[in-house]
C-alpha cells in the first residue's frame, strides 16, 4: 500500500513554522532566478537522523494515537529500519484498541497499520461496515479515511461493490470548485487540504477498481483544473505552506497524470517543489517524516520530470594545490542521492570574487570520476587563483536514454579557493598624540614571525600600527575578514582587543593612550601585543606575538568609583517641628470643654428652649442632632489619628445627611 494515505490532521505544525518560513524565503528567491534545481539531496546520513528523530518520539513502543502510530511505522518501513520489529507488539496492541473506536480516522489508520504490520484483526466485518458508512458520509475527510480502510482490507479479502466505488467518483467530482480545490457542496470556496483528500480518494478508488468510461470522463473534469490547483498550491507558500498537504496534492496530480495525457507539469515547478521538500529534511519527525519520504520518492521516480540535484562536493581548494588536490568534484543525483543516469556536465563560466570572468575555465567539460556513477570533476587550480568564493555556472545534459531527467542550463553554484597567508611589513610607531613629528617618532619594524623590540608609551603619546596580509601563493595582498590587535596586561591578564581598519591594501590601527584609558581601566604596566588574523579563505589562521609595551596612564590607580560598587545612600528625613508640652495641650482642651458647658448653662438661664419637635418631625430632628454629634466625633478623630484626606472622605457623607435631616424636620420646626 502507498504509505502516503495517512492521517487526519493536515494542518501545519508549530514545530515546523520557523524552518518552513526560512525555507520559503530561499525557495522564493530561488524561483525568481533561473531555475537551478534543488541544491541538496536526502543522504544516507539524513535517513539515519530522521530515524533517530522518529524513534525519539516513541513512548512505550508507540507514538500516542492511531494516526501517529501509522505515520511513524510507515516512515520507519520506508527507511527500512531494523528498529521497527521491536515496536511491533506495542503498535499491534494500540491498533487493536483503536479499531474499537467510532471515529473513521482512527479505525482507518489502525486497519492500515494492522495490515502493514501483519497484526491480528478480530472483527473484519465490523471495520468494513464502518468504512462503508464513512463513504456515505458526504464529508471529504471521512470519505478519504474510509477509502484508506477499504484499501487496507483488500488484503483480507474484503472489497466494496464496484458500482458503489464508481458512483463515489461522481460524488467527489461534484465537490470541486472553479479554482481546482475541493470543499463542501454548499460552500463557494474549497481548500487545498480538501483537494488533497479528494485526489487521494480518487487514487484509492483507481487502485481498487477499473474505472469505467463514465468515471474516466468525470476524472477528466478534475484534470482540466490541475493547472489552476497547482497555481493555488504555489500561492499558498506565501501564507501557510504545508508539507503534508503539498505531498498529498502532488501525489494525486501525478497519479492522475499517469492515466491522463492532457495533464502537464513543468520541470520548473517540479524542481521548485523538490527543493522545498529537501529543505525540510532536518525538521521532520513522526508527523511529517512519511510525507517527506513519499514526496522525495515521487520526485525521484515519475514519468514527467525527475529534478536533478547538482552539488559541489569539494568544500574548498587551496590555490597552492597541485594535481588531484586541485580538482573540484561535482555530483549529479536525484533528490535521494542516487545516480541520475549518465549525464554530461559542462562548466559554462567561472567568476572570481571580484566578478572577473575566468576565461581559461569557460566551456570546460567535467570528466566523470572513475569508480563513481554520480561524480564529475574539473581542475580549478591550473592557474594560481586569488583566494575567495568563486561562482560557477554549470550545464547538465541528461544521457540519451535519460529523457525523464530535467536538463539544467544555468546552474549557479560556488566553490571556495583558499590560500596560505603571511603578514608582511609590520611597522609600529610611537609618537606625540597632539603634534607628531618625524624627529620625535620612534618606529619599529619586523617580519613575521620575528618580534619587535620592547616599546613604551605614556598618556601623552599614541601608538600606530600597520601591516599587510599577502597570499604566499600569488604574493598579492588582500584584506582578511578578521584582523585584530590584542593588548594583554601581563600582571592582571586584562585583555583589550582592537579591530584594524583597511586602507591602501594595508590593515592599520591607531591608539591614543589617554583616550583609551577607560578600556584599559587605567592600568599602567607591561602589555603583550599580538596580531590575530583569520579568514575563511585562509588555511592558516595566525597569532603573532609582536612585542611587549609598557603603557603609562595619567592615573595609574584604577578608578574604583567607576568600576566598583557605589557608596551606600542613607536617606535623612526632615525633623518635625517642636510642639508644646502635653500639659499645656490638655489644659487648653479643658478650657475649650469648660467654655462649652458654660454656654449651655447660660442658655438655660436666659430661657432658650432646647425642646425637640414632636410628631413626624421627630426622627429628622434626631437625625440632625446625631449627624452633628458624629461630625464632632470626626473632628476628634482627625485630631487623634486621621489625616486630611481620610477626614474629608468621611465628612462629605455626614454633611449631606445633616442637611437632609435639617430640611426634613428641624429646619421647618
Buried (B, 14 or more C-beta within 10 A) or exposed (E): BBBBBBBBEBEBBEEBEEBBEEBBEEBEEBBEEEBBBBBBBBBEEBBEBBBEBBBEBBEEBBBBBBBBBBBBBBBBBBBEBEEBEEBBEBBBBBBBEBBEBEBBBBBBBBBBBBBBBEBEBEEBEEBBEBBBEBBEEEBBBBBBBBBBBBBBBBEBEBBBEEEEBBEBBEBBBEBBBEBBBBBBEEEEEBBBBBBBBBBBBBBBBBBBBEBEEEBBEBBBEBBBBBBBBBEBBBEBBEEEBBBBBBBBBBBBBBBBBBEBEEBEBBBBBBBBBBBBBBBBBEBBBBBBBBBBBBBBBBBBEBEBBBBBBBBBBBEBBBBBBEEEEBBBBBBBBBBBBBBBBEBBBBBBBBBBBEEEEBEEBEEBEBEBBEEEBBBBBBBBBEEBBBBBBBBBBBBBBBEEEBEBBBBBBEBBBEBBBBBBBBBBBBBBBBBEBEEBEEEEBEEBEBEBEEEBEEBEBBBEBBBBBBBBBBBBBBEEBBBBEEBBBBBBBEEEEBEBEBEBEEEEEBBBBBBBBBEBBEEBBBBBBBBBBBBBBBBEBBBEEBEBBBBBBBBBBEEEEBEEEEEEEEEEEEEEEEEEEEEEEEEEEEEEEEEEEEEEEEEEEEEEEEEEEEEBBEEEBEEBBBBBBBBBEBBEEBEEEBEEEBEEEEBEEBBEEBEEBBEBBBEBBBEEB
